[in-house]
Amino acid sequence: MVHKVAVIGAGPCGLTSVKACLDEGMEPTCFESSDDMGGLWKFKEVSEPNRASIYRSLTINVWKEMMCYSDYPIPADYPNYMHHSKILNYFRMYADHFKLLQYIRFQTKVKSVKQRPDFSRTGQWDVVTETRDGYEENHIFDAIICCTGHFNYPNLPLKDFPGIETFEGKYSHSWDYKGPEDMHGKRVVVIGIGNSGGDIAVEGSRVAEQMYLSTRSGAWVIRQVSDNGLPVDRFNTRFVHIMFRLLPMRFLNWLGEKKLNSMYDHAMYGLKPKHRWDMLFSQIPVINDDLPFRILSGSVIVKPNIKEIRGSTVVFDDGSTAENVDLIVFATGYNYDFPYLPKNAIYKSGHRIGLYKHVFPPILEQPTLAIVGFIHSDGAIMPQAEMQARFVTRVFKGHKKLPSNQAMIKAVENDTKKIAKNYVVSKLTPLQVDFVEHMDDLAKDIGVQPNLLWLFLTDFPLFKKVLWGPVTAYQYRLMGPGKWEGARKAIFTQYDRMYQPLKTRQLNAQQSSTTGFLIKLSLTFMAGGAAIYYIHRNPTTISTLVSKLRPQSV
C-alpha cells in the first residue's frame, strides 16, 4: 500500500500533485531545488542551469478560467490573461489555501531515484537528495511523482547553421532572454516562430533598428482577443469538440483557415505553414495579437530558414540576405531529460518518452512511478496536470488498477501512431494531445467525467453551461471522487469573473439603453414615413407588387 510519496518539483504540476496525495490520505514530500515555488513561473533576472526560464514581460496566452485548478478559481479581479507575477501569486494563494507549504522542502535537489532491491514486491524507491549546503540524505519512498517539466534544457542546434562560427555578433537561446535591452538600435534575427519566438520578435522590434523572424515551416497565428473582444479560449467547448468528431477534418481545417485568413492572409504575410494542406489543427498555433501589425508596419520581416551565415551577413534559403546583423536569438525549443531517473524506467516510443495515459512508464513491475505535466496541448498545463495527479493518486491508492505491461505498451504505441497521424511531430515536439480528449479520458478512469445525459434530465441549466460553455476544470468536480460543492456555482459565474477586471470605467447602462431605444424608434419612424410618402406618390405600387406575387397560369 502506497503511503509515502516523493514529489519532485514545486511548480504548478508539483503543487497539484501534493494536494492530490493529501486528498487520497497519503503523505507527500515535495523536493524543490530553488528557494520558491512556481517552477517556470518564478521569474529570475539570471537564468539558472537546468531550470526553466521566462522573460520579464511574459503574459500567459491562456484565459484565466481555462488555466485555474478545478476547486480554486482565480480571483475575479485578476486580468483575463495574466502576467507571470499574477500567476505566481495565484500559486501561492493555492498553496496557502490548501496548506501545502509544510510538505515542500526548498533548496533540496533530487540527485538520484532508484528501485530498491525488493522493488518487484514492494514497489519502493531509494531517493538521494542534496541540500544547498551540499548535505546528502537518503530516503525510502513508496512512490514517485516527477514534475520537472520539459523546458529545462535549451536546444541550440548550431550545427544546422553553417558559418555560425564566423558570426561577428552575439547569439543566444530564448532561454537566456529577459528583455529587449540588448536590442536597442541593433539588427536582430530571431530563429523560430513558436510562441517565444513571436513574443521576442514583437518586443524586440519596438527598439531594434530591424527585426527579422526566420521560420523553417511557418505557423498559423491566432489572436487572444476574438470576436466581441472576448477571450478566444471560450470557443473550446464540448459542443465544438463533438463537432470535431462528427464533421470531416478537411472541412474543419478549411473553415478554420478561412476564418484566420479573414483577419490577415497568412500567405501574404509570409506566415502560412508549408506542411500538408490541413495544417491548422495539426500543430499548436502561435498565439500573438501583435505580430501581424508588426509585420504590416515593417518592424518585423518574416524570412525563410537560414541557409548560411557569413560574418555579419545572414543568408536565407530564398537567396535574400540580412546585412550587418548584430544579434541572433535561437527560439529553437528544448530537449527533455530526467537525469535523476534510472534508464531502465524509461520507455521510448518514436520521438517521445512513452507513457501510458501520458503519465505511467509501461515497463515497470510496479506502477509506483508517474510523470505529471509532460505534455503539449491546446490548453493550459495546470488543469491537465491536476487531472493527471488525481488519476495517479487513485492508482497509487489502489482504487484504479492499470492493465498489464504488454497492454500498456500496446496502448502507448497506438498513441504514438495517433499523434503522428494527427499532428506534425518532431524530436522537439513529440508530446501533443487534445485538451478535452485527454481530460475526459482521465476523468472517465477516475469517475469524474460529466454525464451530459444525467445533467440534461436533472439540471438542464447546468447541462447548457457544460455543453455550450468553455470546458473549464470545474466540470470535473461536479460528481464522483473529489466532488466540490462549489463547482456548479463556479461554472455559472465564470463569465462574471471574465467581465469583472474589465469594469474599470462605470457606464450608465440605463442611459445607454434609452439612447439606443430612441435611435431605433427614430429609424423606424423615418423608414415608415418614407414608405408612406412613396406609396402616396405612387398609388399603384401595392397592386403592382401583389400582381407579381400572384401565381401565373399557364
Secondary structure, 3 states (H helix, E strand, C coil): CCCEEEEECCCHHHHHHHHHHHHCCCEEEEEECCCCCCHHHCCCCCCCCCCCCCCCCCECCCCHHHHCECCECCCCCCCCCCEHHHHHHHHHHHHHHCCCHHHEEECEEEEEEEECCCHHHHCCEEEEEEECCCCEEEEEECEEEECCCCCCEECCCHHHCCCHHHCCCEEEEHHHCCCHHHHCCCEEEEECCCHHHHHHHHHHHCCCCEEEEECCCCCCEECCECHHHCEHHHHCEHHHHHHHHHCCHHHHHHHHHHHHHHHCCCCCCCCCCCCCCCCHHHCCCEECCCHHHHHHCCCEEEECCEEEEECCEEEECCCCEECCCCEEEECCCEECCCCCCCHHHCCEECCEECCECCCECCCCCCCCEEECCCCEECCCHHHHHHHHHHHHHHHHHCCCCCCCHHHHHHHHHHHHHHHHHHCCCCCCCCCEECHHHHHHHHHHHHCCCCCHHHHHHHCHHHHHHHHHCECCHHHHHCCCCCCCCCHHHHHHCHHHHHHHHHCCCCCCHHHHHHHHHHHHHHHHHHHHHHHHHHHHHCCCHHHHHHHHHCCCCC
